Amino acid sequence: MKNLIQDLKQQKNAIILAHNYQPIDVLEVADFMGDSFELAKKAQETDADIIVFAGVSFMAESAKILNPNKKVLLPSLKATCPMAGMVNKEKLSKLKEQYPNASFVCYINTLAETKAMCDYCVTSSNAVKICNKIESKEIVFLPDRNLAAHVQEKLPQRTIIPFNGYCYIHQYADKKVFENAKQKYPDAPLLLHPETPLALYEYADEVLSTGGMVEYAQKSNANVILIGTEEKMAERLKYEFPEKEFIPLLKRCSGMGEISLESIYESLKNEQHEISLISELMNQAKIPLERMMKMG
């Protein structure tokens, strides 16, 4: 299957972008792997004719927005992000009426129609940096209330107004799992993703994006590292740093789990599940994304 995928990539001048939450077999056929911001940059830089996005739908949409003339494929239509679907036009329009002087910042974990109505886009790795550069002191941040709280904690001089959305994997992280892990591995650093509630920060040695976790693992002398994000992140880190042990503390994202070698092969072979967005929507959604690329 891997050989067949590699052959198809060459035949069709295609590349595969894989998010850090993908399993090893998918990473092995990927041309690039990374967090949302890293993959957005790679999508923008590629000269491939086809981009296969081994991630969830909002990621593939972002790749299409940044590459309107390229064919972007999502291997499975079931690869969706529940948090991205928590925002809709009606809710966002009401917020704009309620906060007419605020800047609207959307997490990259949003659908194209949400991005099109916002001023800036951010990822977990650059949210604090970009929000700190925005002139407006009042910022409506959506959809993730936990990442909004993280930004507010880092930027007390700003007023961060959170939307009541969340990632179910991080929101429902089990405190007892964290406690047990710290007891079992007292010397192991615990890396936590900022989509996690602030109440769990007391267990964290570092709060990092997935890209930040890769960088930390590369530099750390620790032999065992506790990973407080989606469980396949531990597998991705083990893939790059096999001499170390990474202990996952959270569960598997069902949307990410829809991607497989078989779905990648079928999508690329038949060029199916193409991301299609109307030009006006892409043009509007591109504005906050390009601001992120410039500022992030």
PANU-388668 format. One record per residue (C-alpha): x, y, z; residue in one letter. Coordinates in steps of 0.25 Angstrom, whole numbers, plus 2048, in hexadecimal, padded with zeros to 3 digits. Layout:
BEGIN
XYZA ...
END
This chain:
BEGIN
800800800M 80B80A803K 8128077F6N 8058097EFL 8038167F5I 81281B7F2Q 8108177E4D 80381E7E3L 80982B7E9K 81482B7DEQ 80A8287D3Q 8018337D7K 80B83D7DCN 80483C7EAA 80983E7F8I 80383A805I 802843811L 80083B81EA 7FC84182CH 80483E838N 7F883683DY 7FA82B832Q 7FF81D834P 80D819830I 808811823D 80281E81EV 80E827822L 81781D81AE 81082180DV 80F830810A 81883A80AD 816843815F 811842824M 80F84D82EG 805855835D 7FA85D82FS 80386982DF 80E861827E 80585A81DL 7FE867819A 80C86D815K 81086080EK 802860806A 80586F802Q 81386B7FEE 81185F7F5T 81285E7E6D 80A8507E6A 7FD84F7DED 7F68477E9I 7F68497F8I 7F183D800V 7EF84280EF 7F0837819A 7E883E823G 7DA844825V 7D284C81CS 7D585A821F 7E485781EM 7E1853810A 7D885F80EE 7E3868813S 7EC862809A 7E28647FEK 7E0873802I 7EF875801L 7F086D7F4N 7E38707ECP 7E986B7DFN 7EE85D7E5K 7E68517E7K 7E484E7F6V 7DF8407FAL 7DA83C808L 7DC82D809P 7CF82B811S 7C3834812L 7C182F820K 7CE836824A 7C784182BT 7CA84A837C 7BE84C841P 7C4858847M 7C485F839A 7B685C837G 7B2863844M 7B287083DV 7A8875833N 7A488282BK 799885834E 7A0884841K 7AC88C83BL 7A3897836S 79D899844K 7AB89A84AL 7AE8A4840K 7A28AC843E 7A58AB852Q 7B48AF851Y 7B58B9845P 7C28BE849N 7C98B184CA 7D38AA843S 7CE89C83FF 7D9891840V 7D688383BC 7DE87683FY 7E286F832I 7D9864837N 7CD86B831T 7C6869823L 7C8872818A 7BB87A81AE 7C087D828T 7CD882823K 7C688B819A 7BF892824M 7CC89582CC 7D789E82CD 7E3895830Y 7E6886831C 7EF88083BV 7F487283FT 7F886D84DS 80687084AS 80487F846N 7F788384DA 7FE88B858V 80889284EK 7FD896844I 7F389B84FC 7FE8A3855N 8018AA848K 7F28AD845I 7EF8BC848E 7E18BA84ES 7E18B885DK 7D48B085CE 7D58A2855I 7CA898852V 7D188B851F 7CA87F84BL 7C787384CP 7D086E857D 7CD873865R 7DA86C86AN 7E3872860L 7DD87F863A 7DF87E872A 7EE87B86FH 7EF887867V 7E888F871Q 7F288A87CE 7FE88E873K 7F889C86FL 7F18A187CP 7F18AF875Q 7E78AA86BR 7D98A786CT 7D7899866I 7C8896864I 7C7887862P 7BD87F85AF 7B8873861N 7BE868859G 7C885D85CY 7D0851857C 7C984585EY 7D683D85EI 7DD849867H 7D184E86EQ 7CE840874Y 7DC83D878A 7DC834884D 7E383A890K 7E582D897K 7ED82888BV 7F683488CF 7F883289BE 7FB823899N 80582688EA 80C830897K 80D8268A2Q 81281B899K 81C824892Y 82082F89CP 82C833894D 825834886A 821842881P 81284387DL 80F84B870L 80185086FL 7F9856863H 7F3864865P 7E585E861E 7E585886FT 7DD85F87AP 7E6868883L 7E385F88FA 7EC85488AL 7F885E888Y 7FD85B896E 80284D891Y 809853885A 818856884D 81585D876E 80986186FV 80C85F860L 80685D852S 80985084CT 814857844G 81985C851G 81984E857M 82284984BV 82C85484EE 82C85185DY 82E84285BA 839845852Q 84084E85CK 83D847869S 84683D870N 83A836876A 839827873N 82A827876V 820832872I 811833875L 80983886AI 7FC83F86DG 7F5840860T 7EF836856E 7F5828858E 7FB82784AK 80483284DM 80C829856A 80E81F84AE 81282B841R 81D82F84BL 82282084CK 82382083DY 82D82B83DE 83482984BF 83481984CP 83E81A858E 834821861K 82681C867E 81A824865F 80E82286EI 800826868P 7F682C872L 7EA82F869L 7E1827860K 7E0826851R 7D9830848C 7CF829840S 7D0832834G 7DF831834M 7DD822835G 7D5821828E 7E2823820I 7E981681CS 7F2811811L 7E680B80AE 7DF81880AS 7EB820805I 7ED8167FAY 7DF8167F5E 7DE8267F6S 7EB8277EEL 7E881C7E4K 7DA8217E1N 7DC8307E4E 7D082F7EDQ 7CB8387F9H 7D08457F2E 7CF8517FAI 7C685B7F3S 7C38697F8L 7BD8757F0I 7C78807ECS 7C088B7F4E 7C1882801L 7CF87F7FEM 7D388D7FCN 7CD892809Q 7D3886811A 7E188880BK 7E2896812I 7E3891820P 7EC88581CL 7F588E814E 7F6898820R 7FA88C829M 80588781FM 80A89581FK 80989882EM 80B88A834G 
END
